[in-house]
Amino acid sequence: LAATPASAVSALGVKGAVARGKKAGVPCQSAAEQWQLLYHKAHVQWLLVGLGGTTQAETCLVTPVAHDIGAEGKVQLATLTWQDWIKAYKDVTVKKAADGRPKHSETISDFCSTYGRLLAVWTAAQIPMLNAMAFDSPVHICLWAWLRSSNLLQAYIDHGSEANLVASAVFIFCKTYLHRLMVTDDTEFYDQQVPFPLSQLVDCSLLIRQYVNRRFWASQSRPVAASSRLTRGEDGPELAPLHREASTHLMHSLYDRNARREFCPLETWLQRGFKMDAFGINSTADDSQTLVVLREFPHVIPLKERMQIFSRLIDEDRQSQAWPETHVRIRRQNIVEDGFAKLGVLRHELKGVVKVHFVNESGLDESGIDMGGLYKEFLTTLIERAFHPDYGLFRFSADRQLYPNPDSHMVNNHLDYFAFIGRILGKALFDGIQMDLPFCGFFLSKLLGKHNYLDELPSLDPALHKNLLYLKNYTGDIADLALDFTVSADDFGGGSVIELIPGGKNIEVTAANRIQYIHLMADYRLNKQIKRQCEAFLRGFQDVIRVDWIRFFNPVELQVLISGEKNGDFDVEDLKAHTIYSGGYSASDSACKRFWKVVAEFTPAQKCALLKFVTSCPRPPLLGFSSLQPPFCIHKVRGDRNLFEMMTRKEEDRLPTASTCMNLLKLPAYLNTSTLRSKLNYAITANAGFELS
């Protein structure tokens, strides 16, 4: 590992650069210009000397080697081998330097500070540097062990000590580990636990969160003004944003993985003693402290509180002005096309009330006035049809989750349709209507403005993911696999070939570049192939709901926001407390009491089926049934029994039915609990509706 002891740092620093610049006849007027002396593609060879991850036991520190770095002349550089790093963090627990600091502090500080600045200013060499430090060398492993064992990171969190050393070391750790995570799949992360045991990742998640809070927020108990929330970087104010970005990005990446498959408890992410009232929870102005926290560190706030703030923001937006009311005539057999033709021209105006008049197959207006039920039926049906793979805009993954169809161009005006259905989904969220739409995690990540990496590929293409892992761990001659840097862009066998990099069809995949190939292949499938569709969908969505509001959530939480709680189980007492009655029923009616007794005994699967039957969505609202619109209603259905049958207490034969547009359950007055249970269970499991009445 290329390291820079004090003498080398001096040679690479501003003063050294100035001296070498003058010697070479290059004028240097500013720090930026001085650092530009190091910015040259030819320097990559110099920079990566010693970054081959050698396992040789001998140390290179004894014999520094002079390296030519171009116009700047020569510089004495030394390298640290794997054994040197291992010795550094093993010694730290038992050996101290003369100044009382952990042993090797000076060497590691010099290395991290120098390469931190190089990563900041030398953008052309950033990827080769990170590749070398993340894959060919143990930098992130050793730095984390050293920071943890030396107690330097905890001491900084508690007392603010050793700010320079900790800041530079944490920056390099975060950058290199993030780079490693790009091609770390779930098998490595969770099962093989490479490169860190999960127990260490729990500590890592907690300490990085505390570090971000300590360094970039002045207090754990109260916020500072938004304009001064960032402290000046210990390595200079120009590097503070980069340090902040790296540490928060790592924190978010670990949090997203934990949300998808938990490896540490929820309490790890929450800020102890955090008081939303101190952040002005009742203030939702763009510059309020509440929104600053939600945008940058949302996971320190419990999910339910974030949901409440999201709901409040929508209410404020709804009441901010008098949005226009829109009336549309829709043919039932052409709901998607008519919806697009009538509502596709609306943008922000779609926040207003939409009234729907249906036209039957004969071209005649259906009777009835839309009081909200017809609109919900229209919205639900439109979304079900437009998102179904048969329509051509979306596809099912192997797990029957939805993602944009890469070949959606086969649908006329497909990008306009994507913008339209993005707007319609935003309208559903705006109106608090949950939809049973299971999206792929990588697509939800795109809506949140995140970049997808290899760990998201199984949600799209498990077979490709398996093949890439096979390549990653292949021990034979990779040339035998006959791979190059191209990918087929046409699933229908059209022969279209895309180069992953310029000239990719002439570049063979080898052991040296396979990590790059794996990353580029995953990047193409997860990000580039459906880039235009995702951009169009998001463009329409944000016409109704601001994108930074949904970024309060991670992909798993966003799915809950769209569709409700995943397991479908719910609190029966909460539903009972927020249910209304009609047609002659009341909460004290014996038939209603029997209904609630039966529902209380339902399994979670039966509860899902009941909700799907009545509301069209199998999951309960995240904020409880008080937020369900329209409210859950039980309506009394008059039976067909004659006077004699009623006098002899003959049981009702009718099945329960439902009107999902009004969240209305039409329940006959069954005389005993067993009949109610069997009839209700048959209706909800057979997906009965009006046709089985």
SULKA-V628545 format. One record per pair of residues at least 24 apart in sequence whose C-alpha atoms are under 6 Angstrom apart, sorted by the first residue. I is the first residue (numbers start at 1). J is the second residue. Records with the same first field share a line. If there is no record, write none. Layout:
I = J, J
This chain:
1 = 50, 51, 79, 80, 81
2 = 50, 51, 79, 80
3 = 78, 79, 80, 111
4 = 111
5 = 107, 110
8 = 76, 77
20 = 72
21 = 72
39 = 122
43 = 69
50 = 79
51 = 132
52 = 136
53 = 136, 137
55 = 82
89 = 146
92 = 150
93 = 149, 150
109 = 165
112 = 168, 169
113 = 168
130 = 176
134 = 176, 180
140 = 173, 176, 177
157 = 211, 214
164 = 234
171 = 243
174 = 246, 247
182 = 453
183 = 454
185 = 455
202 = 264
206 = 268
221 = 274
269 = 300
270 = 300
271 = 300
294 = 552
295 = 552
298 = 552
323 = 352
324 = 352
325 = 352, 353, 354
326 = 354
327 = 354, 355, 356
328 = 356
329 = 357, 358
330 = 358, 359
331 = 358, 359
335 = 382
336 = 382
344 = 420
347 = 543
348 = 543, 544
373 = 661, 662
376 = 661
377 = 661
397 = 460
401 = 438, 439, 440
402 = 439, 440
403 = 440
406 = 530
415 = 536
418 = 536, 537
419 = 536, 537, 540
420 = 540
422 = 537, 540, 541
423 = 540, 541
426 = 541, 544, 545
434 = 562, 563
435 = 563, 617
436 = 563, 617
444 = 555
445 = 555
448 = 551
454 = 522
478 = 510
483 = 509
484 = 508, 509
564 = 619, 620, 621, 622
565 = 619, 620
568 = 608, 619
569 = 604
575 = 625
578 = 626
579 = 632, 633
580 = 633
581 = 633, 634, 635
582 = 635
583 = 635, 636
585 = 636
591 = 669
594 = 673
609 = 684
610 = 684
613 = 684
614 = 658, 660, 663, 665
615 = 660, 663
616 = 660
632 = 663
633 = 664
634 = 665
635 = 665, 666
636 = 667, 668
637 = 666, 667, 668
654 = 693
655 = 679, 693
657 = 689, 690
